[in-house]
Amino acid sequence: MMMELTFSKEITTVCPELCVAVIEAAVVNSEHNDALWEEIYQEEKRLAEHYTPESLKSRSGIEATRKAYRALGKDPSRYRPSNEALVRRFLQGKHLYEISTLVDCNNLASMRWGYSIGGFDLNKIQGTTLELGVGREGEPYEGIGRGPLNIEHLPVYRDNTGGIGTPTSDHERTKISLETKRLLFLINGYDGNESDTMACGRDLQDLLRRFAHSDGGTLRLFRAQA
């Protein structure tokens, strides 16, 4: 059974234009792929020629995500969305983190298209429906590599057990590992641009075919306001 996605009224009220591209795929992960990293380096070079850490905020997907944070009551400069944080990192002269091929594919697509992308081990998700809601005061959440994260007022995907992903950080419980065989990608189009959100999804499918021994899996689009 394929994963379904629903949206809480809290989200649809604040982000009525939101669309989310969903990829489910069978994959083989690896520690490193030279050809993939060559593409990442080329993308870093391209983006460095066009953006500064400040002008980066004007990219459509980043600007819209920051606007959603502010509307929900969260400071996007303190809890930076991943689509902004990734590119800011190398624009400031720091190296991107190298995690694994699947996570690196995620990061490359996010850099190219400017969208935050949640990446999850599908076998670790509880249930077959995710709801995108808003984080509550004191809600427990352990961000990957960050420890306890205050997700109050952040957009958060929840499965039957609790939160698994926000645009700032995904949860340790459902993170991708070298043992991941089935993955779920959620591409967050807060700007409502369905064409670019799906194009980002097709790009990710291509990366999975080339670097993760996958057929690309399935790609579907969900809208906050159907």
N, CA, C and O of each residue as an XYZ file, in Angstrom:
904
protein
N       0.845     -1.195      0.000
C       0.000      0.000      0.000
C       0.879      1.244      0.000
O       1.868      1.315      0.730
N       0.514      2.221     -0.821
C       1.314      3.435     -0.941
C       0.979      4.422      0.173
O      -0.123      4.420      0.722
N       1.955      5.259      0.489
C       1.793      6.252      1.536
C       0.825      7.345      1.087
O       0.924      7.857     -0.028
N      -0.108      7.695      1.968
C      -1.022      8.793      1.700
C      -0.601     10.010      2.519
O       0.062      9.881      3.548
N      -0.995     11.188      2.051
C      -0.603     12.429      2.698
C      -1.837     13.304      2.919
O      -2.613     13.544      1.994
N      -2.008     13.776      4.158
C      -3.109     14.685      4.474
C      -2.541     15.956      5.104
O      -1.391     15.987      5.541
N      -3.364     16.996      5.142
C      -2.928     18.296      5.640
C      -3.900     18.779      6.712
O      -5.115     18.720      6.523
N      -3.370     19.253      7.830
C      -4.226     19.779      8.891
C      -4.770     21.146      8.487
O      -4.223     21.815      7.611
N      -5.857     21.546      9.142
C      -6.444     22.854      8.862
C      -5.460     23.966      9.193
O      -5.453     25.008      8.537
N      -4.620     23.747     10.221
C      -3.609     24.748     10.582
C      -2.692     25.058      9.398
O      -2.306     26.206      9.178
N      -2.356     24.022      8.650
C      -1.468     24.194      7.495
C      -2.221     24.774      6.302
O      -1.742     25.714      5.668
N      -3.384     24.231      5.992
C      -4.105     24.700      4.806
C      -4.527     26.158      4.940
O      -4.627     26.869      3.940
N      -4.774     26.607      6.164
C      -5.149     28.008      6.380
C      -3.990     28.949      6.090
O      -4.172     30.004      5.482
N      -2.798     28.561      6.527
C      -1.622     29.417      6.397
C      -0.912     29.216      5.057
O      -0.349     30.159      4.501
N      -0.942     27.982      4.541
C      -0.196     27.644      3.319
C      -1.124     27.007      2.281
O      -0.922     25.851      1.909
N      -2.134     27.737      1.810
C      -3.110     27.131      0.890
C      -2.521     26.728     -0.446
O      -3.080     25.867     -1.125
N      -1.398     27.331     -0.845
C      -0.799     27.021     -2.144
C       0.158     25.830     -2.095
O       0.621     25.364     -3.136
N       0.454     25.339     -0.898
C       1.446     24.281     -0.740
C       1.129     23.058     -1.582
O      -0.009     22.589     -1.609
N       2.149     22.541     -2.276
C       2.042     21.251     -2.957
C       3.265     20.415     -2.575
O       4.353     20.952     -2.371
N       3.078     19.114     -2.483
C       4.144     18.211     -2.051
C       4.267     17.071     -3.044
O       3.304     16.342     -3.284
N       5.451     16.914     -3.622
C       5.731     15.779     -4.498
C       6.272     14.638     -3.647
O       7.164     14.836     -2.822
N       5.726     13.443     -3.852
C       6.053     12.283     -3.029
C       6.667     11.191     -3.895
O       6.074     10.765     -4.887
N       7.858     10.742     -3.514
C       8.537      9.641     -4.201
C       8.649      8.457     -3.250
O       9.088      8.611     -2.110
N       8.257      7.287     -3.713
C       8.518      6.031     -3.015
C       9.321      5.152     -3.956
O       8.946      4.983     -5.116
N      10.426      4.587     -3.470
C      11.295      3.821     -4.357
C      12.066      2.751     -3.604
O      12.415      2.917     -2.435
N      12.325      1.651     -4.297
C      13.258      0.643     -3.816
C      14.658      1.074     -4.236
O      14.861      1.486     -5.378
N      15.621      0.985     -3.327
C      16.945      1.553     -3.564
C      18.030      0.676     -2.950
O      17.760     -0.229     -2.161
N      19.268      0.976     -3.340
C      20.451      0.413     -2.697
C      21.338      1.597     -2.324
O      21.771      2.347     -3.200
N      21.607      1.768     -1.051
C      22.419      2.894     -0.598
C      23.902      2.529     -0.618
O      24.261      1.354     -0.685
N      24.750      3.543     -0.559
C      26.204      3.339     -0.494
C      26.819      4.523      0.239
O      26.174      5.553      0.437
N      28.074      4.360      0.637
C      28.725      5.414      1.414
C      29.094      6.607      0.549
O      28.979      7.749      0.994
N      29.539      6.361     -0.687
C      30.049      7.450     -1.522
C      29.932      7.070     -2.990
O      30.064      5.902     -3.356
N      29.680      8.080     -3.829
C      29.672      7.865     -5.270
C      30.411      9.033     -5.922
O      29.977     10.181     -5.830
N      31.531      8.730     -6.581
C      32.374      9.775     -7.159
C      31.631     10.604     -8.203
O      31.739     11.831     -8.212
N      30.879      9.944     -9.081
C      30.179     10.665    -10.146
C      29.119     11.603     -9.567
O      28.934     12.715    -10.061
N      28.434     11.157     -8.532
C      27.441     12.012     -7.878
C      28.108     13.238     -7.279
O      27.594     14.349     -7.410
N      29.232     13.052     -6.630
C      29.889     14.188     -6.002
C      30.464     15.153     -7.026
O      30.586     16.345     -6.744
N      30.816     14.671     -8.193
C      31.238     15.579     -9.254
C      30.083     16.492     -9.654
O      30.293     17.676     -9.915
N      28.864     15.952     -9.705
C      27.692     16.773    -10.000
C      27.424     17.777     -8.876
O      27.044     18.919     -9.130
N      27.626     17.339     -7.640
C      27.429     18.246     -6.507
C      28.411     19.408     -6.571
O      28.028     20.555     -6.346
N      29.681     19.120     -6.878
C      30.673     20.183     -6.973
C      30.318     21.170     -8.083
O      30.486     22.378     -7.918
N      29.828     20.659     -9.214
C      29.440     21.532    -10.315
C      28.255     22.421     -9.917
O      28.198     23.593    -10.289
N      27.316     21.854     -9.160
C      26.168     22.637     -8.720
C      26.597     23.694     -7.706
O      26.085     24.814     -7.730
N      27.517     23.359     -6.829
C      28.049     24.349     -5.896
C      28.651     25.526     -6.664
O      28.411     26.685     -6.326
N      29.425     25.222     -7.688
C      30.069     26.270     -8.492
C      29.029     27.150     -9.166
O      29.161     28.374     -9.171
N      27.997     26.537     -9.735
C      26.954     27.297    -10.429
C      26.222     28.231     -9.465
O      26.014     29.407     -9.765
N      25.839     27.704     -8.318
C      25.097     28.515     -7.361
C      25.954     29.638     -6.782
O      25.449     30.730     -6.521
N      27.248     29.376     -6.579
C      28.146     30.400     -6.042
C      28.297     31.573     -6.995
O      28.613     32.682     -6.566
N      28.075     31.341     -8.285
C      28.167     32.405     -9.279
C      26.912     33.269     -9.307
O      26.928     34.363     -9.871
N      25.822     32.789     -8.706
C      24.542     33.483     -8.811
C      24.012     34.030     -7.481
O      23.167     34.925     -7.478
N      24.497     33.504     -6.356
C      23.895     33.873     -5.076
C      24.939     34.234     -4.032
O      26.088     33.793     -4.078
N      24.491     35.058     -3.087
C      25.206     35.299     -1.847
C      24.323     34.746     -0.723
O      23.158     34.435     -0.971
N      24.842     34.612      0.508
C      23.986     34.137      1.598
C      22.728     34.977      1.789
O      21.703     34.472      2.246
N      22.808     36.267      1.436
C      21.644     37.130      1.605
C      20.680     37.013      0.422
O      19.471     36.891      0.622
N      21.203     37.050     -0.806
C      20.314     36.991     -1.976
C      19.676     35.617     -2.140
O      18.664     35.476     -2.827
N      20.267     34.603     -1.508
C      19.716     33.252     -1.563
C      18.275     33.215     -1.076
O      17.481     32.396     -1.541
N      17.934     34.095     -0.145
C      16.588     34.122      0.435
C      15.518     34.451     -0.605
O      14.334     34.209     -0.369
N      15.924     35.003     -1.758
C      14.952     35.387     -2.776
C      14.554     34.229     -3.686
O      13.629     34.377     -4.486
N      15.224     33.079     -3.589
C      14.801     31.917     -4.385
C      13.371     31.548     -3.995
O      13.015     31.563     -2.816
N      12.569     31.223     -4.983
C      11.135     31.056     -4.765
C      10.814     30.068     -3.642
O      10.036     30.383     -2.741
N      11.406     28.884     -3.696
C      11.108     27.872     -2.689
C      11.560     28.264     -1.306
O      10.898     27.947     -0.318
N      12.696     28.960     -1.224
C      13.222     29.395      0.068
C      12.394     30.546      0.623
O      12.022     30.541      1.796
N      12.110     31.525     -0.214
C      11.314     32.669      0.225
C       9.950     32.221      0.743
O       9.483     32.708      1.773
N       9.309     31.289      0.026
C       7.982     30.825      0.429
C       8.040     30.024      1.733
O       7.140     30.134      2.565
N       9.085     29.225      1.913
C       9.222     28.451      3.151
C       9.442     29.385      4.335
O       8.856     29.189      5.399
N      10.278     30.391      4.154
C      10.510     31.366      5.218
C       9.216     32.106      5.568
O       8.933     32.361      6.739
N       8.437     32.447      4.539
C       7.161     33.129      4.768
C       6.216     32.244      5.575
O       5.524     32.725      6.472
N       6.188     30.934      5.252
C       5.341     30.004      5.998
C       5.778     29.919      7.455
O       4.934     29.887      8.351
N       7.088     29.881      7.706
C       7.598     29.853      9.075
C       7.100     31.074      9.850
O       6.583     30.951     10.960
N       7.262     32.239      9.255
C       6.854     33.460      9.953
C       5.350     33.464     10.229
O       4.909     33.886     11.298
N       4.567     32.992      9.256
C       3.112     32.966      9.430
C       2.701     32.020     10.559
O       1.687     32.242     11.221
N       3.489     30.968     10.775
C       3.187     30.004     11.832
C       3.782     30.419     13.177
O       3.479     29.814     14.205
N       4.629     31.450     13.170
C       5.194     31.953     14.415
C       6.603     31.486     14.712
O       7.032     31.513     15.865
N       7.348     31.050     13.673
C       8.716     30.563     13.864
C       9.700     31.473     13.139
O       9.414     31.944     12.038
N      10.841     31.718     13.741
C      11.867     32.569     13.145
C      12.689     31.746     12.147
O      13.422     30.850     12.566
N      12.590     32.026     10.824
C      13.302     31.207      9.836
C      14.807     31.442      9.825
O      15.538     30.670      9.205
N      15.284     32.474     10.486
C      16.724     32.695     10.560
C      17.346     31.934     11.730
O      18.535     31.619     11.711
N      16.538     31.643     12.743
C      17.026     30.839     13.868
C      16.838     29.353     13.601
O      17.702     28.546     13.943
N      15.714     28.988     12.993
C      15.432     27.591     12.635
C      15.425     27.497     11.110
O      14.374     27.336     10.489
N      16.607     27.599     10.525
C      16.731     27.749      9.084
C      16.233     26.512      8.341
O      16.633     25.398      8.679
N      15.369     26.682      7.336
C      14.953     25.546      6.516
C      16.161     24.932      5.810
O      17.110     25.636      5.468
N      16.119     23.624      5.596
C      17.275     22.918      5.048
C      17.633     23.379      3.648
O      18.811     23.381      3.290
N      16.633     23.777      2.830
C      16.934     24.208      1.463
C      17.792     25.470      1.457
O      18.575     25.683      0.532
N      17.652     26.295      2.467
C      18.501     27.482      2.599
C      19.822     27.130      3.271
O      20.883     27.572      2.831
N      19.758     26.340      4.330
C      20.962     26.024      5.113
C      22.013     25.300      4.280
O      23.209     25.551      4.432
N      21.569     24.397      3.394
C      22.506     23.650      2.564
C      23.383     24.569      1.735
O      24.609     24.459      1.750
N      22.736     25.488      1.004
C      23.480     26.343      0.087
C      24.266     27.402      0.849
O      25.387     27.730      0.459
N      23.708     27.938      1.914
C      24.434     28.915      2.738
C      25.763     28.327      3.214
O      26.773     29.025      3.297
N      25.740     27.044      3.520
C      26.929     26.416      4.075
C      28.130     26.553      3.143
O      29.202     26.978      3.573
N      27.956     26.192      1.854
C      29.126     26.273      0.983
C      29.353     27.696      0.460
O      30.469     28.031      0.062
N      28.312     28.534      0.455
C      28.532     29.939      0.105
C      29.400     30.632      1.151
O      30.069     31.622      0.855
N      29.386     30.108      2.368
C      30.209     30.647      3.455
C      31.574     29.968      3.533
O      32.330     30.186      4.479
N      31.885     29.141      2.527
C      33.199     28.514      2.457
C      33.347     27.224      3.225
O      34.467     26.755      3.426
N      32.240     26.632      3.662
C      32.287     25.366      4.382
C      31.949     24.218      3.434
O      31.261     24.414      2.432
N      32.431     23.034      3.753
C      32.142     21.867      2.940
C      30.756     21.315      3.274
O      30.330     21.351      4.429
N      30.055     20.806      2.257
C      28.812     20.094      2.519
C      29.116     18.813      3.274
O      30.169     18.202      3.091
N      28.182     18.418      4.120
C      28.329     17.128      4.788
C      28.155     16.011      3.763
O      27.261     16.070      2.919
N      29.008     14.998      3.839
C      28.838     13.795      3.028
C      28.257     12.719      3.939
O      28.914     12.288      4.887
N      27.036     12.285      3.661
C      26.336     11.360      4.549
C      26.286      9.964      3.940
O      26.896      9.030      4.460
N      25.568      9.832      2.854
C      25.463      8.591      2.100
C      24.894      8.968      0.745
O      24.429     10.092      0.558
N      24.926      8.041     -0.202
C      24.493      8.363     -1.562
C      23.046      8.837     -1.602
O      22.743      9.798     -2.309
N      22.146      8.193     -0.866
C      20.737      8.602     -0.894
C      20.547     10.003     -0.332
O      19.816     10.807     -0.908
N      21.194     10.301      0.780
C      21.086     11.634      1.368
C      21.758     12.664      0.468
O      21.276     13.789      0.341
N      22.874     12.280     -0.159
C      23.564     13.203     -1.055
C      22.720     13.504     -2.299
O      22.744     14.629     -2.798
N      21.981     12.519     -2.803
C      21.044     12.760     -3.909
C      19.974     13.758     -3.479
O      19.642     14.685     -4.218
N      19.446     13.560     -2.287
C      18.458     14.477     -1.718
C      19.015     15.901     -1.695
O      18.354     16.842     -2.137
N      20.219     16.048     -1.183
C      20.816     17.373     -1.045
C      21.075     18.030     -2.398
O      20.870     19.234     -2.550
N      21.522     17.249     -3.380
C      21.769     17.809     -4.708
C      20.481     18.337     -5.329
O      20.465     19.439     -5.876
N      19.408     17.564     -5.251
C      18.136     18.016     -5.813
C      17.629     19.260     -5.087
O      17.098     20.172     -5.720
N      17.787     19.303     -3.779
C      17.373     20.470     -3.011
C      18.161     21.699     -3.429
O      17.592     22.782     -3.567
N      19.456     21.548     -3.632
C      20.295     22.655     -4.074
C      19.856     23.155     -5.450
O      19.752     24.361     -5.674
N      19.603     22.235     -6.355
C      19.254     22.610     -7.722
C      17.939     23.365     -7.804
O      17.818     24.339     -8.547
N      16.949     22.909     -7.035
C      15.592     23.408     -7.206
C      15.139     24.358     -6.113
O      14.132     25.047     -6.277
N      15.859     24.409     -5.003
C      15.521     25.354     -3.944
C      14.403     24.911     -3.028
O      13.823     25.737     -2.324
N      14.082     23.614     -3.018
C      13.014     23.099     -2.151
C      13.602     22.284     -1.011
O      14.621     21.613     -1.179
N      12.952     22.343      0.157
C      13.322     21.432      1.236
C      12.741     20.059      0.913
O      11.599     19.947      0.466
N      13.540     19.016      1.144
C      13.135     17.652      0.803
C      13.340     16.766      2.022
O      14.461     16.616      2.508
N      12.262     16.184      2.510
C      12.371     15.218      3.594
C      12.739     13.858      3.029
O      12.151     13.406      2.046
N      13.713     13.206      3.650
C      14.131     11.876      3.208
C      14.013     10.877      4.341
O      14.565     11.093      5.420
N      13.292      9.776      4.106
C      12.966      8.839      5.180
C      13.136      7.387      4.734
O      12.968      7.052      3.562
N      13.472      6.542      5.702
C      13.444      5.096      5.494
C      11.985      4.669      5.622
O      11.408      4.726      6.708
N      11.400      4.249      4.524
C       9.968      3.941      4.498
C       9.608      2.805      5.444
O       8.500      2.767      5.980
N      10.531      1.886      5.650
C      10.253      0.761      6.539
C      10.200      1.161      8.013
O       9.732      0.386      8.848
N      10.674      2.359      8.336
C      10.662      2.825      9.726
C       9.437      3.684     10.044
O       9.221      4.051     11.199
N       8.640      4.004      9.032
C       7.462      4.835      9.241
C       6.314      3.962      9.736
O       6.086      2.871      9.214
N       5.599      4.442     10.736
C       4.496      3.695     11.329
C       3.175      4.101     10.668
O       2.753      5.253     10.761
N       2.530      3.138     10.000
C       1.269      3.407      9.331
C       1.458      3.742      7.865
O       2.575      3.740      7.348
N       0.349      4.029      7.205
C       0.385      4.302      5.768
C      -0.142      5.694      5.427
O      -0.399      5.991      4.260
N      -0.305      6.546      6.436
C      -0.735      7.921      6.206
C       0.128      8.870      7.027
O       0.360      8.647      8.215
N       0.597      9.925      6.384
C       1.282     11.010      7.078
C       0.389     12.242      7.058
O      -0.261     12.532      6.054
N       0.361     12.967      8.174
C      -0.340     14.244      8.204
C       0.670     15.360      8.410
O       1.541     15.276      9.276
N       0.544     16.403      7.606
C       1.357     17.588      7.814
C       0.581     18.541      8.719
O      -0.474     19.055      8.349
N       1.124     18.762      9.902
C       0.502     19.658     10.866
C       1.498     20.683     11.352
O       2.443     21.033     10.643
N       1.283     21.171     12.577
C       2.139     22.195     13.168
C       2.623     21.702     14.526
O       1.845     21.151     15.305
N       3.907     21.900     14.809
C       4.487     21.458     16.061
C       3.863     22.132     17.267
O       3.517     23.313     17.232
N       3.726     21.359     18.337
C       3.091     21.849     19.559
C       4.144     22.138     20.640
O       5.261     21.624     20.592
N       3.768     22.954     21.592
C       4.655     23.278     22.706
C       5.040     22.009     23.457
O       4.175     21.233     23.865
N       6.340     21.804     23.637
C       6.839     20.657     24.383
C       6.787     19.344     23.636
O       7.100     18.307     24.222
N       6.408     19.339     22.375
C       6.328     18.089     21.621
C       7.725     17.503     21.446
O       8.609     18.184     20.927
N       7.947     16.248     21.868
C       9.293     15.673     21.767
C       9.694     15.436     20.319
O       8.898     14.961     19.508
N      10.950     15.776     20.005
C      11.433     15.611     18.633
C      12.950     15.629     18.662
O      13.555     16.556     19.203
N      13.573     14.597     18.076
C      15.029     14.507     18.029
C      15.493     14.688     16.587
O      15.366     13.780     15.765
N      16.031     15.868     16.289
C      16.513     16.142     14.943
C      17.777     15.365     14.641
O      18.579     15.105     15.538
N      17.959     14.993     13.384
C      19.137     14.221     12.983
C      20.401     15.048     13.230
O      20.576     16.123     12.657
N      21.270     14.532     14.086
C      22.514     15.207     14.398
C      22.359     16.472     15.215
O      23.333     17.198     15.418
N      21.143     16.756     15.694
C      20.882     18.004     16.417
C      20.422     17.785     17.845
O      20.430     18.719     18.647
N      20.016     16.554     18.177
C      19.455     16.307     19.487
C      18.041     16.858     19.587
O      17.387     17.062     18.564
N      17.556     17.103     20.811
C      16.196     17.620     20.990
C      16.019     18.954     20.250
O      16.835     19.866     20.384
N      14.947     19.046     19.476
C      14.669     20.225     18.665
C      13.306     20.792     19.032
O      12.322     20.057     19.114
N      13.251     22.093     19.249
C      11.994     22.765     19.553
C      11.210     22.954     18.252
O      11.516     23.848     17.463
N      10.201     22.111     18.033
C       9.445     22.180     16.777
C       8.129     22.936     16.930
O       7.311     22.944     16.010
N       7.915     23.573     18.084
C       6.697     24.371     18.236
C       6.624     25.401     17.114
O       7.588     26.123     16.863
N       5.471     25.464     16.439
C       5.201     26.391     15.333
C       5.909     26.017     14.030
O       5.826     26.768     13.058
N       6.604     24.875     13.985
C       7.186     24.411     12.727
C       6.203     23.495     12.002
O       5.452     22.776     12.660
N       6.184     23.499     10.662
C       5.439     22.465      9.944
C       6.063     21.107     10.264
O       7.288     20.978     10.246
N       5.247     20.093     10.555
C       5.792     18.789     10.928
C       4.937     17.666     10.343
O       3.713     17.669     10.475
N       5.597     16.712      9.698
C       4.926     15.492      9.245
C       4.885     14.512     10.404
O       5.889     14.303     11.084
N       3.711     13.903     10.631
C       3.562     12.919     11.700
C       3.044     11.602     11.142
O       2.159     11.581     10.287
N       3.614     10.491     11.643
C       3.049      9.171     11.368
C       2.254      8.745     12.594
O       1.913      9.583     13.428
N       1.953      7.450     12.714
C       1.135      6.979     13.836
C       1.818      7.128     15.193
O       1.157      7.084     16.231
N       3.140      7.304     15.187
C       3.888      7.410     16.437
C       4.171      8.857     16.823
O       4.182      9.186     18.009
N       4.397      9.719     15.849
C       4.724     11.113     16.144
C       5.435     11.765     14.981
O       5.393     11.271     13.854
N       6.095     12.887     15.265
C       6.754     13.651     14.215
C       7.911     12.906     13.573
O       8.674     12.219     14.252
N       8.036     13.048     12.250
C       9.166     12.435     11.542
C       9.949     13.437     10.705
O      11.092     13.169     10.336
N       9.350     14.597     10.396
C      10.067     15.510      9.523
C       9.560     16.932      9.589
O       8.356     17.174      9.674
N      10.498     17.882      9.549
C      10.207     19.298      9.391
C      11.152     19.827      8.314
O      12.147     19.170      8.007
N      10.868     21.002      7.726
C      11.815     21.556      6.753
C      13.172     21.898      7.352
O      14.147     22.043      6.614
N      13.257     22.028      8.672
C      14.525     22.333      9.326
C      15.353     21.074      9.554
O      16.562     21.086      9.324
N      14.731     19.997      9.999
C      15.451     18.750     10.271
C      14.483     17.583     10.332
O      13.389     17.703     10.884
N      14.888     16.450      9.764
C      14.111     15.225      9.916
C      14.462     14.559     11.245
O      15.415     14.949     11.919
N      13.666     13.537     11.610
C      13.797     12.885     12.911
C      14.743     11.690     12.839
O      14.806     10.989     11.830
N      15.474     11.474     13.923
C      16.405     10.335     14.000
C      15.692      9.003     13.783
O      16.261      8.081     13.199
N      14.445      8.901     14.253
C      13.742      7.616     14.241
C      13.551      7.049     12.843
O      13.580      5.832     12.665
N      13.359      7.897     11.860
C      13.036      7.424     10.507
C      14.115      7.794      9.495
O      13.857      7.809      8.291
N      15.317      8.092      9.970
C      16.352      8.567      9.054
C      16.854      7.453      8.133
O      16.783      6.266      8.454
N      17.358      7.878      6.990
C      17.964      6.976      6.012
C      19.308      6.487      6.536
O      20.086      7.255      7.101
N      19.569      5.185      6.338
C      20.850      4.602      6.725
C      21.397      3.796      5.548
O      20.752      3.704      4.503
N      22.574      3.219      5.715
C      23.150      2.385      4.652
C      22.316      1.127      4.429
O      22.419      0.491      3.380
N      21.494      0.766      5.409
C      20.658     -0.431      5.284
C      19.296     -0.137      4.649
O      18.512     -1.059      4.426
N      19.008      1.122      4.358
C      17.707      1.503      3.797
C      17.486      0.828      2.437
O      18.340      0.904      1.553
N      16.339      0.171      2.282
C      15.970     -0.499      1.031
C      14.755      0.138      0.367
O      14.577      0.027     -0.846
N      13.920      0.806      1.164
C      12.741      1.507      0.641
C      12.753      2.918      1.207
O      12.832      3.110      2.421
N      12.675      3.896      0.325
C      12.747      5.260      0.817
C      11.521      6.059      0.422
O      10.783      5.710     -0.500
N      11.336      7.143      1.155
C      10.282      8.110      0.883
C      10.917      9.488      0.845
O      11.603      9.892      1.784
N      10.682     10.212     -0.254
C      11.090     11.606     -0.361
C       9.842     12.474     -0.403
O       8.894     12.158     -1.121
N       9.832     13.560      0.355
C       8.751     14.541      0.350
C       9.329     15.887     -0.062
O      10.118     16.479      0.675
N       8.939     16.369     -1.235
C       9.448     17.632     -1.779
C       8.432     18.722     -1.485
O       7.317     18.693     -2.005
N       8.812     19.680     -0.656
C       7.885     20.675     -0.123
C       7.843     21.935     -0.980
O       8.740     22.775     -0.906
N       6.805     22.062     -1.787
C       6.655     23.228     -2.643
C       5.796     24.293     -1.990
O       4.634     24.469     -2.355
N       6.362     25.005     -1.023
C       5.591     26.043     -0.338
C       5.245     27.209     -1.257
O       4.362     28.005     -0.939
N       5.935     27.319     -2.399
C       5.614     28.388     -3.342
C       4.442     28.032     -4.249
O       4.004     28.863     -5.045
N       3.926     26.799     -4.138
C       2.780     26.394     -4.940
C       3.095     26.129     -6.396
O       2.175     25.958     -7.196
N       4.369     26.089     -6.769
C       4.761     25.860     -8.161
C       4.771     24.357     -8.436
O       5.780     23.684     -8.224
N       3.643     23.845     -8.907
C       3.514     22.411     -9.128
C       4.483     21.917    -10.197
O       5.023     20.817    -10.082
N       4.708     22.723    -11.235
C       5.595     22.317    -12.323
C       7.017     22.103    -11.823
O       7.631     21.077    -12.117
N       7.552     23.075    -11.059
C       8.917     22.942    -10.560
C       9.025     21.866     -9.482
O      10.033     21.165     -9.404
N       7.992     21.733     -8.654
C       8.020     20.708     -7.611
C       8.091     19.320     -8.234
O       8.853     18.470     -7.775
N       7.307     19.090     -9.266
C       7.344     17.794     -9.947
C       8.634     17.621    -10.747
O       9.151     16.508    -10.848
N       9.160     18.709    -11.315
C      10.437     18.618    -12.030
C      11.554     18.224    -11.073
O      12.438     17.445    -11.429
N      11.512     18.762     -9.863
C      12.467     18.358     -8.834
C      12.323     16.865     -8.538
O      13.317     16.158     -8.373
N      11.076     16.394     -8.472
C      10.828     14.971     -8.251
C      11.392     14.106     -9.361
O      11.988     13.062     -9.094
N      11.211     14.527    -10.597
C      11.747     13.746    -11.720
C      13.266     13.752    -11.715
O      13.895     12.755    -12.068
N      13.857     14.871    -11.315
C      15.311     14.943    -11.186
C      15.792     13.951    -10.134
O      16.777     13.244    -10.348
N      15.101     13.898     -9.004
C      15.468     12.949     -7.956
C      15.329     11.508     -8.443
O      16.182     10.668     -8.154
N      14.261     11.223     -9.178
C      14.102      9.880     -9.727
C      15.272      9.516    -10.626
O      15.767      8.390    -10.579
N      15.713     10.457    -11.440
C      16.860     10.220    -12.323
C      18.121      9.949    -11.516
O      18.898      9.057    -11.857
N      18.330     10.720    -10.439
C      19.493     10.483     -9.586
C      19.443      9.097     -8.955
O      20.470      8.428     -8.846
N      18.259      8.663     -8.539
C      18.125      7.332     -7.945
C      18.425      6.247     -8.976
O      19.043      5.234     -8.650
N      17.991      6.454    -10.210
C      18.280      5.467    -11.263
C      19.781      5.358    -11.512
O      20.311      4.262    -11.695
N      20.450      6.488    -11.517
C      21.868      6.500    -11.874
C      22.794      6.115    -10.729
O      23.872      5.567    -10.957
N      22.373      6.402     -9.486
C      23.308      6.237     -8.381
C      22.842      5.301     -7.269
O      23.623      4.990     -6.370
N      21.576      4.841     -7.309
C      21.069      4.031     -6.202
C      20.426      2.734     -6.680
O      19.598      2.163     -5.970
N      20.791      2.255     -7.874
C      20.301      0.969     -8.384
C      18.777      0.872     -8.277
O      18.241     -0.152     -7.853
N      18.089      1.939     -8.664
C      16.640      2.026     -8.527
C      15.994      2.227     -9.886
O      16.640      2.679    -10.832
N      14.702      1.883     -9.979
C      13.958      2.211    -11.202
C      13.296      3.585    -11.093
O      12.544      3.993    -11.978
N      13.579      4.281    -10.015
C      13.022      5.611     -9.820
C      11.758      5.639     -8.989
O      11.378      6.687     -8.467
N      11.102      4.496     -8.863
C       9.910      4.419     -8.031
C       8.737      5.192     -8.591
O       8.653      5.424     -9.797
N       7.832      5.588     -7.714
C       6.619      6.318     -8.105
C       6.727      7.775     -7.667
O       7.357      8.090     -6.657
N       6.099      8.656     -8.447
C       6.079     10.080     -8.151
C       4.641     10.568     -8.214
O       3.974     10.422     -9.238
N       4.158     11.155     -7.103
C       2.794     11.681     -7.043
C       2.803     13.085     -6.447
O       3.741     13.466     -5.747
N       1.748     13.850     -6.733
C       1.641     15.210     -6.211
C       0.422     15.325     -5.317
O      -0.671     14.894     -5.685
N       0.612     15.909     -4.139
C      -0.490     16.197     -3.214
C      -0.576     17.712     -3.033
O       0.441     18.406     -3.040
N      -1.785     18.209     -2.872
C      -2.015     19.651     -2.704
C      -2.697     19.910     -1.373
O      -3.575     19.156     -0.954
N      -2.281     20.997     -0.706
C      -2.904     21.354      0.565
C      -4.385     21.668      0.361
O      -5.223     21.308      1.189
N      -4.699     22.336     -0.740
C      -6.092     22.622     -1.077
C      -6.433     21.841     -2.335
O      -6.141     22.283     -3.446
N      -7.050     20.681     -2.160
C      -7.353     19.805     -3.305
C      -8.442     20.426     -4.172
O      -8.836     19.842     -5.182
